[in-house]
């Protein structure tokens, strides 16, 4: 169903991707919430502000694809993609969606859904591990803060401070803080301590309030609905505005700092990231073509995801379960997927260090013609160089199979890790 909203004069792009009709019942659920969120006076949005979306695995129902070319054609300039939640959930579509967005000319970003009942620094490290294997440049790491985890206001402020301190240490970047209007005022005590960081404010109205919470003069990003419609995405989607120009958006995007844990890992993975974006461009063309014909398209995973996650496992940045999932997604059968994961774990435990130049040479040989195609033989040769035993001979002997065009295994569910509140305005 396509929803329509009255024309807003400050929207930069005329588009047919209008947000859902903004009603108190749909957006807020109760008169009390409306009173907490809606102010009487509003601030205008500049005419040059940019449009963008944020997504999670929810935008891939039953494994369906996002037509990123159509998303770009609809005028979306940026896309925040959920990366992690707590310390146990990684969005299985994060890596490929980031690469596909970048290949379509959309500036990618990421966010971590905070679970304050769990340790702040451990969550920052978990998120950083995923960022180390992600697309670069990208928008700054983002803390999605919309639940208290039972913490008091002071405890929650301490939690946010610890998370920010850890993510800055690991990435060398100042993070973005995502929150919604009533939450910051009520649960965070409207503290102004964090106003030096960019604000991404969820405020579901046709205009912003006249007074921004937390000591911010204005938000850097504004999420104004969670039930928008955008070409290329078959579900409702969050719609956002960026308070800046195209040039400023590109300046905000960047890479992890040199010498940081994430920066060092990202430097080593640069050849793979380049190949992933190249492969994503080809995949976008296929998925867009099928979508144009009105066909139902299952998301096509990138084979480079497996290589990125494997080297992340070897470096101790990602867990074996992530590699196993990406091996299934790449089309390997159960036996082969388990063998690849075992080899990666063994290589990690062998603690073999190779010069970056040698790693680059190994990766280049695996990628071959640079179109993103990764071979089983090449993957296992890399792991062998890092100290794993010769799994290739073992797999050939036992008749391992790889069927990239076959059925993709069921991906882990976001809800299996944690469930988020239905009454807050973001995922």
C-alpha positions in Angstrom: 0.0 0.0 0.0 1.3 3.5 -0.9 0.6 6.2 1.6 0.4 9.9 0.9 1.1 13.0 2.9 0.4 16.7 2.2 3.2 18.4 0.2 5.8 19.9 2.5 7.4 23.0 1.0 10.8 22.4 2.5 11.3 19.0 0.9 14.2 19.2 -1.5 13.1 16.5 -4.0 9.6 16.1 -5.4 9.0 12.4 -5.1 6.5 9.7 -5.0 7.9 8.2 -1.9 5.8 10.2 0.6 5.7 9.2 4.3 2.6 7.6 5.8 -0.2 9.9 6.9 1.0 11.3 10.2 -1.7 10.6 12.8 -1.4 10.4 16.5 -2.9 7.0 16.6 -0.4 5.5 14.1 2.7 7.2 15.2 2.5 7.6 18.9 -0.2 5.3 20.3 -1.3 7.4 23.2 -2.3 11.0 24.1 0.4 11.1 26.7 3.2 10.3 24.2 1.8 12.9 21.8 2.0 15.5 24.6 5.6 14.5 25.3 6.7 14.7 21.7 4.9 17.5 20.0 5.7 21.1 20.6 3.5 24.1 19.6 6.1 25.9 17.6 8.4 24.5 14.9 11.7 25.1 13.2 11.7 25.2 9.4 13.9 22.7 7.5 16.3 24.3 5.0 15.4 23.8 1.3 18.8 22.2 0.6 18.4 19.4 3.2 19.0 15.8 1.8 16.7 12.8 2.0 17.8 9.4 3.3 16.6 6.1 4.9 17.5 3.8 7.7 16.9 0.0 7.4 17.4 -3.3 9.2 16.8 -6.9 8.4 13.0 -6.1 8.6 13.3 -4.6 5.1 14.2 -8.1 3.8 11.0 -10.0 4.5 11.4 -13.7 3.6 14.9 -12.9 2.3 13.6 -10.4 -0.4 16.0 -8.0 -2.0 16.2 -4.2 -1.8 16.4 -2.7 -5.2 19.1 -0.2 -4.4 19.1 1.4 -7.8 15.5 2.3 -7.4 16.2 3.6 -3.9 18.9 5.9 -5.4 16.7 7.0 -8.3 14.0 8.0 -5.7 16.3 10.7 -4.4 17.8 9.1 -1.3 21.3 10.4 -0.6 22.2 8.2 2.4 21.2 5.0 4.2 21.9 4.0 7.8 22.0 0.2 8.0 21.6 -1.7 11.2 24.9 -3.5 12.0 24.6 -4.9 15.5 22.4 -5.2 18.6 23.6 -5.9 22.1 26.6 -8.3 22.1 25.0 -11.2 20.2 23.2 -10.0 17.1 24.7 -9.0 13.7 22.4 -8.0 10.9 23.1 -10.7 8.2 22.4 -8.1 5.5 24.6 -5.4 6.9 27.7 -6.0 4.8 25.9 -6.6 1.5 23.4 -3.8 1.9 26.3 -1.4 2.7 28.2 -2.4 -0.4 25.1 -2.3 -2.6 24.1 1.1 -1.3 27.6 2.4 -2.0 27.6 0.9 -5.5 24.3 2.7 -6.2 25.8 6.1 -5.2 24.2 6.2 -1.8 26.4 7.2 1.2 26.2 4.3 3.6 26.1 4.5 7.4 25.6 2.1 10.2 24.1 1.9 13.7 24.3 -0.2 16.8 21.0 -0.8 18.7 22.0 -0.3 22.4 21.0 -2.7 25.1 21.9 -0.8 28.3 21.3 -3.8 30.5 24.5 -5.2 29.0 28.1 -3.8 29.3 28.6 -0.6 27.3 32.2 -1.3 26.3 31.6 -4.8 25.3 28.8 -3.6 23.0 31.1 -1.0 21.5 33.7 -3.7 20.8 31.1 -6.0 19.3 29.9 -3.2 17.0 33.5 -2.1 16.1 34.3 -5.7 15.0 31.5 -5.4 12.4 32.7 -1.9 11.3 36.2 -3.3 10.7 34.8 -5.4 7.9 32.3 -2.8 6.5 32.4 -0.4 3.6 34.6 2.6 3.8 34.2 5.6 3.7 30.9 5.6 5.6 29.0 7.9 8.0 30.3 7.9 11.6 29.5 5.0 13.9 26.0 5.6 15.5 24.6 4.7 18.9 20.9 4.0 18.7 19.6 4.8 22.2 16.0 4.2 22.9 15.7 1.9 25.9 17.0 2.2 29.5 17.7 -1.5 30.3 16.4 -0.7 33.8 19.1 1.8 34.5 18.5 5.1 36.3 19.1 8.4 34.6 22.6 8.7 36.1 23.5 5.1 35.3 22.3 5.5 31.7 24.4 8.7 31.3 27.4 6.8 32.6 26.6 3.9 30.2 26.5 6.3 27.2 29.8 7.9 28.3 31.5 4.5 28.4 30.2 3.4 25.0 31.3 6.6 23.4 34.7 6.5 25.0 35.3 2.9 23.8 34.0 3.4 20.2 36.2 6.5 19.9 39.2 4.5 21.0 38.5 1.7 18.6 37.7 3.9 15.5 39.1 7.3 16.1 35.8 8.8 15.1 33.2 10.9 17.0 29.9 8.9 16.9 26.4 10.1 16.1 23.8 9.8 18.8 20.3 8.6 17.7 17.5 9.0 20.2 13.9 10.2 20.3 12.6 13.4 21.7 10.8 12.1 24.8 13.5 9.5 25.7 16.3 12.1 25.9 14.2 14.4 28.0 12.8 11.7 30.3 15.3 8.9 30.5 18.5 10.8 29.9 17.5 13.8 32.1 17.9 16.1 29.2 21.6 16.2 29.8 23.7 18.5 27.7 26.9 16.6 28.2 26.9 14.9 24.8 25.9 17.9 22.6 29.3 18.0 21.0 28.4 14.9 19.0 26.1 14.9 15.9 22.4 14.3 16.9 20.1 12.1 14.9 16.7 12.9 16.3 13.5 10.9 15.9 10.6 13.2 16.1 7.5 12.1 14.2 5.8 15.3 13.0 5.7 17.4 9.9 8.2 19.8 11.4 10.8 19.9 14.2 10.0 21.3 17.7 11.2 24.8 18.5 13.5 23.6 21.2 15.8 20.7 20.5 16.7 18.6 23.7 20.1 17.9 25.1 21.7 21.3 24.4 21.8 20.8 20.6 21.0 23.7 18.4 19.6 21.5 15.7 19.8 17.9 14.7 22.3 16.7 12.0 19.7 14.1 11.0 16.0 14.1 11.6 13.9 10.9 11.4 10.4 12.1 10.8 8.4 8.9 10.2 8.8 5.2 10.5 6.1 4.3 8.0 7.4 5.9 4.8 7.4 4.4 1.3 10.4 4.3 -1.0 10.7 2.8 -4.4 12.8 -0.4 -4.3 11.8 -1.3 -0.7 8.7 -3.5 -0.3 8.1 -2.7 3.4 7.5 0.5 5.3 10.8 2.3 6.0 12.1 5.1 8.2 12.6 8.4 6.4 15.1 11.0 7.4 16.5 14.5 6.5 20.1 15.5 6.7 20.8 19.1 7.6 23.6 19.7 5.2 24.6 19.8 1.6 25.9 17.0 -0.6 29.5 18.2 0.0 29.0 18.3 3.7 27.5 14.8 3.7 30.6 13.5 1.9 32.8 15.4 4.4 31.0 13.7 7.3 31.6 10.3 5.8 35.1 8.9 6.4 37.2 6.0 7.6 38.4 4.7 10.9 41.5 6.5 12.1 45.0 5.2 11.2 46.5 3.2 14.0 43.2 2.3 15.6 42.0 -1.3 15.9 39.3 -0.8 13.3 41.5 1.3 11.1 44.2 -1.3 11.0 41.8 -4.1 10.1 40.1 -1.9 7.5 43.4 -1.1 5.8 44.2 -4.8 5.5 40.7 -5.5 4.0 40.8 -2.7 1.5 41.2 -4.9 -1.6 38.2 -7.0 -0.6 36.0 -4.0 0.1 36.8 -2.6 -3.3 35.9 -6.0 -4.9 32.7 -6.2 -2.8 31.5 -2.8 -4.1 32.4 -3.9 -7.7 30.4 -7.1 -7.2 27.6 -5.2 -5.6 27.3 -3.0 -8.7 26.8 -6.1 -10.8 24.3 -7.5 -8.3 22.4 -4.3 -8.2 21.9 -4.4 -12.0 20.5 -8.0 -11.7 18.2 -7.2 -8.8 17.0 -3.9 -10.4 16.3 -5.6 -13.7 14.2 -8.3 -12.1 12.4 -5.7 -10.0 11.6 -3.6 -13.1 10.0 -6.7 -14.7 7.8 -7.1 -11.6 9.5 -10.2 -10.4 9.9 -11.2 -6.8 13.6 -11.1 -6.1 15.5 -12.9 -3.3 18.4 -10.9 -2.0 21.6 -12.0 -3.7 24.5 -12.3 -1.2 27.9 -11.1 -2.1 30.6 -13.8 -2.3 33.1 -11.3 -0.9 31.2 -11.3 2.4 32.6 -14.7 3.1 36.2 -13.5 2.5 35.8 -10.4 4.6 34.3 -12.3 7.5 36.9 -15.0 7.3 39.8 -12.5 7.6 37.8 -10.8 10.4 37.7 -14.2 12.2 41.4 -14.7 11.7 42.0 -11.3 13.2 39.8 -12.1 16.2 37.3 -9.4 15.1 34.2 -11.5 14.3 32.9 -14.8 15.7 32.7 -18.2 14.0 28.9 -18.0 13.7 29.2 -15.0 11.4 31.5 -16.9 9.1 29.2 -20.0 9.1 26.3 -17.8 8.2 28.1 -16.1 5.3 29.3 -19.5 4.0 25.8 -20.7 3.9 24.7 -17.5 2.2 27.4 -17.9 -0.4 25.9 -21.2 -1.4 28.3 -23.7 0.3 26.8 -26.9 1.7 26.8 -27.7 5.4 30.0 -29.8 5.3 32.0 -27.2 3.4 30.7 -24.3 5.5 31.7 -26.0 8.7 35.1 -26.8 7.3 35.7 -23.2 6.3 34.6 -22.0 9.7 36.9 -24.6 11.4 39.8 -23.5 9.3 39.2 -19.9 10.1 39.0 -20.7 13.9 42.2 -22.7 13.7 44.0 -19.9 11.8 42.8 -17.4 14.5 44.2 -19.6 17.3 47.4 -20.2 15.4 48.1 -16.5 15.8 50.2 -16.2 12.6 50.9 -12.6 11.6 51.6 -11.8 7.9 52.8 -8.5 6.5 49.9 -6.4 4.9 51.6 -6.6 1.5 51.5 -10.4 1.6 47.8 -10.3 2.7 47.1 -8.0 -0.2 48.8 -10.4 -2.6 46.9 -13.4 -1.3 43.6 -11.5 -1.5 44.3 -10.3 -5.0 45.0 -13.9 -6.1 41.7 -15.1 -4.7 39.7 -12.3 -6.3 41.3 -13.1 -9.7 39.7 -10.8 -12.3 38.4 -8.4 -9.6 34.7 -9.0 -10.2 34.2 -10.2 -6.6 34.1 -13.9 -7.4 35.7 -15.9 -4.6 36.8 -19.5 -5.0 36.8 -22.2 -2.3 40.4 -23.1 -3.2 41.5 -19.5 -2.8 39.8 -19.1 0.5 41.4 -22.2 2.0 44.8 -21.2 0.6 44.6 -17.9 2.5 43.6 -19.7 5.7 46.5 -22.2 5.2 48.9 -19.3 5.0 47.6 -18.1 8.4 48.3 -21.5 10.0 45.2 -23.6 9.3 45.7 -27.2 8.1 45.1 -28.2 4.5 41.3 -28.5 4.5 41.2 -28.3 0.7 42.5 -31.8 0.3 40.1 -33.1 2.9 37.1 -31.5 1.2 38.1 -32.7 -2.2 38.5 -36.2 -0.8 35.0 -36.2 0.8 33.3 -34.6 -2.2 32.3 -31.2 -0.9 29.8 -29.3 -2.9 29.2 -25.6 -3.7 26.0 -24.5 -5.3 26.0 -20.7 -5.5 22.8 -20.6 -7.4 21.0 -23.0 -5.0 18.8 -22.1 -2.1 20.3 -19.8 0.4 20.2 -21.1 4.0 17.8 -19.4 6.5 19.5 -16.4 8.0 19.5 -15.8 11.7 16.6 -13.8 13.0 17.0 -10.4 14.6 14.2 -11.4 17.0 16.2 -14.5 18.1 18.7 -12.2 19.8 16.5 -9.5 21.3 13.2 -7.9 20.5 12.8 -4.1 20.4 9.9 -2.1 21.6 7.0 -1.5 19.3 6.2 1.9 20.7 9.5 3.7 20.1 9.9 5.4 16.7 12.9 3.5 15.3 14.2 0.0 14.9 
